[in-house]
Amino acid sequence: MESITLSIDGKTITCSAGTSLLNAAQELGIKIPKLCHHPDLKPFGACRLCLVEDEETSRIMAACVTPVARKMSILTDTPRIKTNRRNIIRLMIAEHPESCIVCSKGNRCQLRQLAAQLGIGETNLYPMPNYKTLEQANPFIIRDLSKCVLCGKCIRADHELVVVGAIDYNLRGFKSRPTTVHDRGLEQSNCTFCGTCLSMCPTGALSQNSKSYLATPEFEALSICGFCGVGCNLAMGYTANRIVEVNPSKRQDTVNGATLCVRGHFAHDFLNSADRLSQPLIRQDTADAENTMVPASWDEAIAVVAGRLQEIKNQNGPQSVAFLGSSKCTNEENYLFQKIARVLFNTNNVDNGGYLSGRPVMNLLDKRTGGLWRSSPLAWLEKAEAVFVLGADPGHSTPVVSYYLKRACKKGIPLVVADSRRTDLTNFSSVGLDLSTGTGLEPNYVALINGLAALLYEKKGHDDAYIKQFTEGFEQYSSGLASLKLQQVSRVTGIDAGDLNAAAELLHGKKIAFVIGSGILLQSCGMQAMEAVINLALMTGSFGLEGAGIHVLAKESNQTGAQDMGAVPDALPGRQLLNNDSNRKRWEQLWQTEISPESGLNMIGMIEAAEKGNLKGLYIMGENPLCSLPQPDRVKKALQKLDFIVVQDILNTATVQIADVVLPGAAFAEKGGSFTNMEGRIQSFGPVVTPPGDARPDWEILGLLASKLGDEKHYVSLGYVKDEIRRLVPMYENLDRHTRTAWITVDGRGEGDQAAKTKTVISFSPVVSCADELSDQDYPFTAILGCVRYHFGSGARTGASNRILKLDLTGEIELSPQDGQKLKINDQDTVKVSSRHGEIKRQIRLNHCLGPGQIFIPLAFNGNDAMNLIAMTPLGMPDSPGWKTCGVKVEKIEHQDT
């Protein structure tokens, strides 16, 4: 690119053509005032405060929108420039209400800061009050547009970063304002309440809706979001040891940049919930009541846990105890947790909540690719040649991923979306493949992917050079593709042949970035669908290249890291399989213990073993299986058969209420550690506040237990645990090495090491079909279970958020208008939905996004009662019906007058 040399305030700089004067000045360390500029937004030139002067021509120009030119001599602080800036600020303040003392923006108001820098106290202008109605009907954002300076940051963030289009300019001149369509409240628009506009706003025009704290936080610290697997970087404001405000951090090169979602921005008030656990509890008989929970000291609680678990192990053997770790706890905590299980209790009965997100399918992807898919930055989605989204609704599950995808579409990158119902991405797609009218109960992704591969092969859309160099088994695979008939694929999937051809044309000759969601991970044919995805990726040369590959949406904050740390029944830290003798012997030598080569119990296996009486003791850390697993009544009965349950958690969940010992842990913002996000990015963080009451960080609790059980390591510091992980787990050799952020390494290959990634030869698997599960006449509707953006997981944390609760969401079941008319069901009617495994009762909302015969049931409402409808069968097994869809019947409940 052409280089240009110029002078700014007497300093010479050489920069590339197209660089703005503002950025050039910043490179020289020269500060230029600005209100409308943000590094993540396109230059706009609205505020005109960044005016600079060309010494040669005396021309005044806005530095943010003026590119550098040869031999420019720019001055940034001349008397003429100062006068212009002062007049701009004076005019803004003349229109601004005099409410600085009570404004929640306080000293963070950029208008106030600039006024102080320019020495402006009184404007000496007539006031120009511009009264606007205060809008505070929603529980998240207050809009006081009398303080708006029309910088346009909120609008541009909405359009450019989150790509929703909820707000835009309305009216002109003095009456101009950012508003929604028809000037309605945000809660009546398509606003997702991500809060990006709030974080961008330079004044108090936008502020968080909080009744508990109205001022500027006294302190601020950085952390990593504890909700989904994106791993957003946060700046958490706190006062008096309470988190009172959350914003995106201003760190560079973060996964989320200047954006968050509604959960990350506003739902962290669960940290201050009255349901937080604050002291150890032991179940015992008292003078007042039998079988009740009583407070205890840490010494007492740890002694009971260590004593009872050891007693059970000694009497019944190592396989009688199990350890359920957490996809929400840190890498360090999951490492310690599984080590305690394997070294001190000699059991591989270890698992974590990542199983709930479809781990068997991800294990298949690991096995087939050697783990090469696991280090893939989300930023690559905006560099892709084409994107193929399969069974994913990131707008609700992982919203920041949806921002990447929508920005990619705006750049002209083709997007193919395949799903059984319309999602937020459908309107952005180049081709939408609707799988709702196929021949089976659930969408046939296997037939769809194989059908597209057959079309690409027929059109010579495969990458011969890549296939010859990096794959094997293509001849057998291609012969299987040749036997597929387009009309048969169209019939089975319910997708018009023209749409299939259109999708194939879009993908033809392109390296594809695949985005995989729960629609594949949790369905009955998820394993076969993933095999088909891998084949299509290999066929198109879409592995190991920037802008291509497979992105699997991770549901929980440390779902990836928990598995990396060995908190699974079939692998040791570093994802080294137990049945590999060399792997196992290495860890036996490192830990000075014997490790069984047999896989332990997964989450489902633990419940089944408890039902049979084979499992006697269970240690649960940071999971709530009574609400997260299918058939919760069955789960509860199984757990109540156990001799001893210890639950370590932060909230008083349903599982906590049946525990024999409760250990109060710390939330992510109250401890240090690291999370590994879905990209393979390892992010370390420290505590922002201290845990409530006598609660302690989970790693510290585990250290106390290990010490009580006689472990000589004495894990008294987090640094000790990190050091052990760095030394023993090569994948994490860069953990906290130089910066707070590192990337996992797979066989010595790190993020961005594309040449190394393509050295592995990967085999094609044969083309297989997936038998359709036919509809049951007694249960003729297909229920699709999924999340909504306001709630998360089983709803334990978001259900403890006052802001989320104020939305008064009821988790309405969605039904197509055609079926509503047929069943004589209207909006807000109450229905009973029944499957062969259970039933739920909720209100109905008619939704045009659903096809006939479908209903959508949001998860995380009413104690996550939707899981009553699903059979508790192991995921990834040939006879498993999956956890994403099931056959149901819908009956209207007639309200009788009393």
Secondary structure as GFF3:
##gff-version 3
##sequence-region A 1 898
A	DSSP	beta_strand	3	8	.	.	.	ID=ss1
A	DSSP	beta_strand	11	16	.	.	.	ID=ss2
A	DSSP	alpha_helix	21	27	.	.	.	ID=ss3
A	DSSP	beta_strand	51	54	.	.	.	ID=ss4
A	DSSP	beta_strand	60	62	.	.	.	ID=ss5
A	DSSP	beta_strand	73	75	.	.	.	ID=ss6
A	DSSP	alpha_helix	79	95	.	.	.	ID=ss7
A	DSSP	three_ten_helix	106	108	.	.	.	ID=ss8
A	DSSP	alpha_helix	110	117	.	.	.	ID=ss9
A	DSSP	beta_strand	141	143	.	.	.	ID=ss10
A	DSSP	three_ten_helix	145	147	.	.	.	ID=ss11
A	DSSP	alpha_helix	153	156	.	.	.	ID=ss12
A	DSSP	pi_helix	157	161	.	.	.	ID=ss13
A	DSSP	beta_strand	168	170	.	.	.	ID=ss14
A	DSSP	three_ten_helix	173	175	.	.	.	ID=ss15
A	DSSP	beta_strand	177	179	.	.	.	ID=ss16
A	DSSP	three_ten_helix	181	183	.	.	.	ID=ss17
A	DSSP	three_ten_helix	186	188	.	.	.	ID=ss18
A	DSSP	alpha_helix	196	200	.	.	.	ID=ss19
A	DSSP	beta_strand	206	208	.	.	.	ID=ss20
A	DSSP	beta_strand	219	224	.	.	.	ID=ss21
A	DSSP	beta_strand	233	239	.	.	.	ID=ss22
A	DSSP	beta_strand	242	248	.	.	.	ID=ss23
A	DSSP	alpha_helix	262	266	.	.	.	ID=ss24
A	DSSP	three_ten_helix	267	272	.	.	.	ID=ss25
A	DSSP	beta_strand	281	284	.	.	.	ID=ss26
A	DSSP	beta_strand	292	295	.	.	.	ID=ss27
A	DSSP	alpha_helix	298	316	.	.	.	ID=ss28
A	DSSP	three_ten_helix	318	320	.	.	.	ID=ss29
A	DSSP	beta_strand	321	325	.	.	.	ID=ss30
A	DSSP	alpha_helix	331	339	.	.	.	ID=ss31
A	DSSP	pi_helix	340	344	.	.	.	ID=ss32
A	DSSP	beta_strand	350	352	.	.	.	ID=ss33
A	DSSP	three_ten_helix	353	357	.	.	.	ID=ss34
A	DSSP	alpha_helix	359	369	.	.	.	ID=ss35
A	DSSP	three_ten_helix	372	374	.	.	.	ID=ss36
A	DSSP	three_ten_helix	378	383	.	.	.	ID=ss37
A	DSSP	beta_strand	386	390	.	.	.	ID=ss38
A	DSSP	alpha_helix	394	397	.	.	.	ID=ss39
A	DSSP	alpha_helix	399	410	.	.	.	ID=ss40
A	DSSP	beta_strand	415	419	.	.	.	ID=ss41
A	DSSP	three_ten_helix	426	428	.	.	.	ID=ss42
A	DSSP	beta_strand	431	434	.	.	.	ID=ss43
A	DSSP	alpha_helix	445	458	.	.	.	ID=ss44
A	DSSP	alpha_helix	464	470	.	.	.	ID=ss45
A	DSSP	beta_strand	471	472	.	.	.	ID=ss46
A	DSSP	alpha_helix	474	482	.	.	.	ID=ss47
A	DSSP	alpha_helix	486	493	.	.	.	ID=ss48
A	DSSP	alpha_helix	497	507	.	.	.	ID=ss49
A	DSSP	beta_strand	512	516	.	.	.	ID=ss50
A	DSSP	alpha_helix	518	521	.	.	.	ID=ss51
A	DSSP	alpha_helix	526	539	.	.	.	ID=ss52
A	DSSP	beta_strand	549	552	.	.	.	ID=ss53
A	DSSP	alpha_helix	559	564	.	.	.	ID=ss54
A	DSSP	beta_strand	571	572	.	.	.	ID=ss55
A	DSSP	beta_strand	576	577	.	.	.	ID=ss56
A	DSSP	alpha_helix	581	591	.	.	.	ID=ss57
A	DSSP	alpha_helix	603	612	.	.	.	ID=ss58
A	DSSP	beta_strand	617	621	.	.	.	ID=ss59
A	DSSP	alpha_helix	625	628	.	.	.	ID=ss60
A	DSSP	alpha_helix	632	640	.	.	.	ID=ss61
A	DSSP	beta_strand	644	649	.	.	.	ID=ss62
A	DSSP	three_ten_helix	656	658	.	.	.	ID=ss63
A	DSSP	beta_strand	661	664	.	.	.	ID=ss64
A	DSSP	three_ten_helix	668	670	.	.	.	ID=ss65
A	DSSP	beta_strand	673	676	.	.	.	ID=ss66
A	DSSP	beta_strand	681	685	.	.	.	ID=ss67
A	DSSP	alpha_helix	698	708	.	.	.	ID=ss68
A	DSSP	alpha_helix	718	728	.	.	.	ID=ss69
A	DSSP	three_ten_helix	730	732	.	.	.	ID=ss70
A	DSSP	beta_strand	741	743	.	.	.	ID=ss71
A	DSSP	alpha_helix	754	757	.	.	.	ID=ss72
A	DSSP	beta_strand	762	763	.	.	.	ID=ss73
A	DSSP	beta_strand	781	786	.	.	.	ID=ss74
A	DSSP	three_ten_helix	798	800	.	.	.	ID=ss75
A	DSSP	alpha_helix	802	806	.	.	.	ID=ss76
A	DSSP	beta_strand	813	815	.	.	.	ID=ss77
A	DSSP	alpha_helix	817	823	.	.	.	ID=ss78
A	DSSP	beta_strand	830	834	.	.	.	ID=ss79
A	DSSP	beta_strand	839	846	.	.	.	ID=ss80
A	DSSP	beta_strand	854	858	.	.	.	ID=ss81
A	DSSP	three_ten_helix	865	869	.	.	.	ID=ss82
A	DSSP	beta_strand	885	892	.	.	.	ID=ss83
###
